[in-house]
Amino acid sequence: MSTRMDVQTLWRGARVRAAVPIGGVAVFALLAAGFFQFNGYAPLDVFVQIVQGAFGSALAVNTTLSKTLPILLCALATALPARMGLISVGAEGQLYFGALAGTAAVLQLPTAPMAELLPAALVLTALGGAVWGALPGLLRAVLGVNETIVTILMNYLGIQLVEYAVYGPWKDAANLGWPATIAFPAAARFPRLAMGGLSSNWALVLALLLALALHLLVQRSRWGTALALLRSNPRVARMAGLSHARHAVAVMALAGAMAGLAGYVQTANVQHHLQPDISSGYGYVGFLVAWLAGQNFLRIIPLALVMGGLLSAADALQLFAQLPFANTVVLQALLFISVLGVGAWRARRAGEAA
């Protein structure tokens, strides 16, 4: 009898957890269909083109994976601070500053072998992103400055610093006026990862391992318990000897390092040099994914893939449906509203039932 009740309890819990994402996707489909219909397009045809543009061929899947990687890393960089109650919107700036720091290593060691150049670039990338993440954490810890506002402001600063570098001291004269550094040598890039007709790079494997490691740390370690206590009951955390300031700086630094890695991969493996437009708003999309996933590191993975697919399908929408790229932003917003709306409705129903 006890075993049967346990199975029923687990099944009921699984249904409750699945209700929000499934309900959110259903509401999103209805809203998106209405949006396309309003603009004069057949919703079913557009949905088919989205799926084909994201996953309909090896080239489409490769493009989706390329866009999924920075979204995944930026989502992890958002979710980790949230586990201790910090709201960071700074992954975009951390991405840019990490790329800037990693590029410094490439410019200093352009002819070095991969065994020297890639580790050096990754170390500087991680340090750059960590510094850009730690500064808001330090201001929060020492002066009580709101980390959300600081991270938003530092996004603009990080982007401007990259523009200064590529328009100024790091601009390659051989580019004939185009603002970019010298091309990155092959030794500065992550090795290619090929599986049949699919192709990515080993940074994707690293990002997946980071997601798994963070999930295990948060769920099964004393450090994860400390983060949860700092978020839920700071007074008890202080009584237990936990330093909110030290944890805030450390968590924000680690988050910044992950977002910085996204910037370096974009620079080295996708664009092959540092230029102004490193990101297509990956930091902000990562923020969206992290909150849609409820800061669950494993749920972030499929949601990042979905968002990567939407961005990948944007080109197909422009080509076949003549829909501007801005419609992709509308779809992201509709998905965000749908999942959050269903989640809020579910929580209200649960509260009323209690």
C-alpha positions in Angstrom: 0.0 0.0 0.0 2.8 2.4 0.9 4.6 1.7 -2.4 1.4 2.4 -4.3 0.9 5.7 -2.5 4.5 6.7 -3.2 4.0 6.0 -6.9 0.8 8.0 -6.9 2.5 10.9 -5.1 5.4 10.9 -7.6 3.0 10.7 -10.6 0.9 13.6 -9.1 4.1 15.7 -8.6 5.3 15.0 -12.1 1.9 16.1 -13.5 2.0 19.3 -11.5 5.6 20.1 -12.7 4.7 19.4 -16.3 1.4 21.4 -16.2 3.2 24.8 -16.3 5.5 24.2 -19.3 2.9 22.3 -21.3 0.2 24.8 -20.5 2.6 27.6 -21.3 3.5 26.1 -24.7 -0.2 25.7 -25.5 -1.0 29.3 -24.7 2.1 30.4 -26.6 0.9 28.5 -29.7 -2.5 30.1 -29.6 -1.1 33.6 -29.1 1.6 33.1 -31.8 -1.1 31.8 -34.2 -3.2 34.9 -33.5 -0.2 37.1 -34.1 0.5 35.5 -37.5 -3.1 35.5 -38.5 -3.4 39.2 -37.6 -0.4 39.9 -39.9 -1.9 38.0 -42.8 0.1 34.8 -42.6 -1.2 31.2 -42.4 -0.2 30.2 -38.8 0.4 26.5 -39.7 2.6 27.3 -42.6 4.7 29.7 -40.5 5.0 27.1 -37.7 6.2 24.5 -40.2 8.8 27.0 -41.6 10.0 27.7 -38.0 10.6 24.0 -37.3 12.3 23.5 -40.7 14.4 26.6 -40.2 15.6 25.4 -36.8 15.8 21.6 -37.2 14.9 20.7 -40.8 18.4 20.0 -42.0 22.0 19.4 -40.8 22.8 23.0 -41.6 19.8 24.2 -39.7 20.7 22.1 -36.6 24.3 23.3 -36.7 23.1 26.9 -36.8 20.7 26.2 -33.9 23.5 24.6 -31.8 25.7 27.6 -32.5 23.1 30.0 -31.2 22.1 27.7 -28.3 25.6 27.6 -26.8 25.9 31.4 -25.8 22.2 31.3 -24.7 22.9 28.3 -22.5 26.0 29.9 -20.9 24.3 33.2 -20.3 21.2 31.5 -18.8 23.5 29.6 -16.4 25.1 33.0 -15.5 21.7 34.4 -14.7 20.4 31.3 -12.8 23.3 30.9 -10.4 23.0 34.4 -8.7 19.2 33.9 -8.6 19.8 30.8 -6.4 20.8 33.1 -3.6 18.3 35.8 -4.4 20.4 38.1 -6.6 18.8 39.3 -9.8 21.6 39.8 -12.4 20.8 41.1 -15.9 24.5 41.5 -16.7 25.3 38.4 -18.8 25.4 40.6 -21.9 28.1 42.9 -20.6 30.0 40.0 -19.0 29.9 38.3 -22.4 31.5 41.3 -24.1 34.1 41.9 -21.4 35.1 38.3 -21.3 35.6 38.4 -25.1 37.7 41.5 -24.7 39.9 39.9 -22.1 40.3 36.7 -24.1 41.2 38.7 -27.2 44.0 40.4 -25.3 45.7 36.9 -24.9 45.3 36.2 -28.7 46.8 39.6 -29.6 49.8 39.0 -27.3 50.4 35.4 -28.5 49.2 35.2 -32.1 51.7 32.6 -33.2 51.7 30.4 -30.1 50.6 26.8 -30.4 47.1 25.7 -29.2 48.5 24.1 -26.0 49.6 27.6 -24.9 47.3 30.0 -26.6 43.9 28.5 -26.0 44.4 27.9 -22.2 45.8 31.4 -21.8 42.9 32.9 -23.7 40.4 30.9 -21.6 42.0 32.0 -18.3 41.9 35.6 -19.3 38.4 35.2 -20.5 37.2 33.7 -17.2 39.1 36.4 -15.2 37.6 39.2 -17.4 34.0 37.9 -17.1 34.5 37.2 -13.4 35.7 40.7 -12.7 32.7 42.1 -14.6 30.4 39.9 -12.6 32.1 40.4 -9.2 31.9 44.2 -9.3 28.1 44.4 -9.0 28.3 41.7 -6.3 31.0 43.8 -4.4 28.9 47.0 -4.7 25.9 45.0 -3.3 27.9 43.5 -0.5 29.7 46.7 0.6 27.4 49.5 -0.2 24.1 47.8 -0.6 23.7 49.0 -4.2 21.0 47.2 -6.2 22.8 44.6 -8.4 20.1 44.6 -11.0 20.6 48.3 -11.8 24.4 48.0 -11.7 24.5 44.9 -14.1 22.2 46.7 -16.6 24.5 49.7 -16.6 27.6 47.6 -16.9 26.1 45.9 -20.0 26.4 49.2 -21.9 29.9 49.8 -20.6 31.1 46.4 -21.7 29.7 46.9 -25.2 31.3 50.4 -25.4 34.7 49.1 -24.3 34.7 46.5 -27.1 33.7 49.2 -29.6 36.5 51.4 -28.4 39.1 48.6 -28.8 38.0 47.6 -32.3 37.6 51.1 -33.6 40.8 52.2 -31.8 44.0 50.5 -30.6 43.1 46.9 -31.7 41.8 47.8 -35.1 43.5 45.8 -37.9 44.7 48.2 -40.6 44.4 45.5 -43.2 40.6 45.6 -42.7 40.3 48.8 -44.8 38.2 50.7 -42.3 36.1 47.7 -41.0 36.3 47.8 -37.2 37.7 44.4 -36.1 40.9 42.9 -34.8 43.2 40.6 -36.7 41.7 37.2 -37.6 42.1 34.7 -34.7 44.5 31.8 -35.6 43.2 28.3 -35.6 45.1 27.7 -32.3 42.8 30.1 -30.5 39.6 28.3 -31.4 37.8 25.5 -29.6 38.4 22.2 -31.5 35.5 21.1 -33.8 33.1 18.5 -32.6 31.5 16.5 -35.5 28.8 13.8 -35.2 27.7 12.6 -38.6 26.4 15.6 -40.5 26.2 17.7 -37.3 29.0 20.0 -36.3 29.7 22.1 -33.2 32.7 22.6 -31.0 33.8 21.2 -27.6 32.6 24.4 -25.8 29.1 23.0 -26.1 30.2 19.9 -24.2 31.8 22.1 -21.6 28.6 24.1 -21.2 26.5 21.0 -20.8 29.0 19.7 -18.1 28.8 23.1 -16.4 25.0 22.8 -16.2 25.2 19.3 -14.8 27.8 20.3 -12.3 25.9 23.3 -11.1 22.7 21.2 -10.7 24.6 18.7 -8.6 26.3 21.3 -6.5 23.1 23.2 -5.8 21.0 20.1 -5.0 23.5 18.0 -3.1 26.3 20.1 -1.6 26.6 22.2 1.5 27.4 25.1 -0.8 24.0 24.8 -2.5 22.3 24.6 0.9 24.1 27.8 2.0 22.9 29.6 -1.2 19.3 28.5 -0.5 19.5 29.6 3.1 21.0 33.0 2.1 18.1 33.5 -0.2 15.2 32.3 2.0 16.3 33.4 5.4 19.3 35.8 5.6 18.9 36.2 9.3 19.3 32.5 10.0 22.2 32.4 7.5 24.0 35.1 9.5 23.4 33.1 12.7 24.9 30.1 11.0 28.1 32.0 10.2 27.4 32.5 6.4 28.7 35.7 4.9 26.2 37.1 2.4 28.9 39.5 1.1 31.5 36.8 0.4 28.9 34.5 -1.3 27.5 37.4 -3.4 30.9 38.3 -4.8 31.9 34.6 -5.4 28.6 33.7 -7.1 28.6 36.8 -9.3 32.2 36.2 -10.3 31.5 32.6 -11.3 28.4 33.7 -13.2 30.5 36.3 -15.0 33.1 33.8 -16.0 30.5 31.6 -17.7 29.0 34.5 -19.6 32.5 35.6 -20.6 33.2 32.1 -22.0 30.1 32.6 -24.3 31.7 35.8 -25.6 35.0 34.2 -26.3 33.4 31.3 -28.2 31.4 33.8 -30.3 34.6 35.7 -31.0 37.0 32.9 -31.7 34.8 30.2 -33.3 31.9 32.1 -34.9 33.3 35.4 -36.0 37.0 34.6 -35.9 37.9 38.1 -34.7 36.7 40.7 -32.2 34.2 43.1 -33.7 31.4 45.3 -32.3 28.4 43.0 -32.7 29.6 39.9 -30.8 26.1 39.1 -29.5 22.6 39.0 -30.9 21.2 39.8 -27.4 22.3 36.4 -26.1 22.7 37.8 -22.6 19.1 39.0 -22.5 17.8 35.8 -24.1 19.7 33.9 -21.5 18.0 35.9 -18.7 14.6 35.0 -20.3 15.6 31.3 -20.5 16.8 31.2 -16.8 13.5 32.6 -15.5 11.4 30.4 -17.8 13.3 27.4 -16.3 12.7 28.5 -12.8 16.5 28.7 -12.3 16.7 25.0 -12.7 20.0 24.2 -14.4 18.8 21.1 -16.2 15.6 22.7 -17.5 17.7 25.5 -18.9 19.2 23.1 -21.5 16.1 22.3 -23.5 14.8 25.8 -23.2 18.1 27.2 -24.5 17.8 24.8 -27.5 14.3 26.1 -28.2 15.4 29.7 -28.1 18.4 28.9 -30.2 16.0 27.3 -32.7 13.8 30.4 -32.8 16.8 32.6 -33.6 18.0 30.1 -36.2 14.6 30.1 -37.8 14.5 33.9 -38.0 16.4 33.8 -41.3 13.9 31.3 -42.7 11.0 33.5 -41.6 12.5 36.5 -43.4 13.2 34.5 -46.6 10.1 32.5 -46.9 7.4 34.3 -44.9 8.8 37.8 -45.5 8.5 38.4 -41.7 11.0 40.9 -40.3 13.5 39.7 -37.7 11.7 41.7 -35.1 9.0 39.1 -35.1 11.4 36.7 -33.5 11.6 39.1 -30.5 7.8 39.1 -30.4 7.7 35.3 -30.3 10.2 35.3 -27.5 8.1 37.8 -25.6 4.9 35.7 -26.2 6.6 32.6 -24.9 7.8 34.4 -21.8 4.4 35.9 -21.1 2.7 32.5 -21.7 4.8 30.5 -19.4 4.9 33.1 -16.6 1.2 33.7 -16.9 0.3 30.0 -16.7 2.7 29.7 -13.8 1.1 32.5 -11.9 -2.4 31.1 -12.6 -1.3 27.7 -11.3 0.3 29.2 -8.2 -2.9 31.2 -7.5 -5.1 28.1 -7.9 -2.8 26.1 -5.6 -3.0 29.0 -3.0 -6.8 29.0 -3.2 -6.9 25.2 -2.8 -4.7 25.4 0.3 
